[in-house]
Amino acid sequence: MILNKSNYFKVLGVCKIVDGISRSIIIDTQNFNYFVVPKDLIILLRKFDGKRICNVLDYYDLDNYNTVISYFIFLIKHHLIIQID
């Protein structure tokens, strides 16, 4: 579970996103699992899917840096995204 900031990332095709009023859900259809996540994470995924992780980190200010890193670690840990060289 190494986060390589120079890699691109892509949301896996087996993941479906369902928007709620205050939060969202990512459904992993392959492993029959779901994760309740903040709407900010879904905004990040939709805006930056296919982009370099370092570009995502550059977009957000330093106050949000640790939050964005924790989002990526969560996504990698649960196999919801892949990193591409």
Secondary structure, 3 states (H helix, E strand, C coil): CCCCCCCEEEECCCEEEEECCCEEEEEECCCCEEEEEEHHHHHHHHHHCCCEHHHHHHHCCHHHHHHHHHHHHHHHHCCCEEEEC
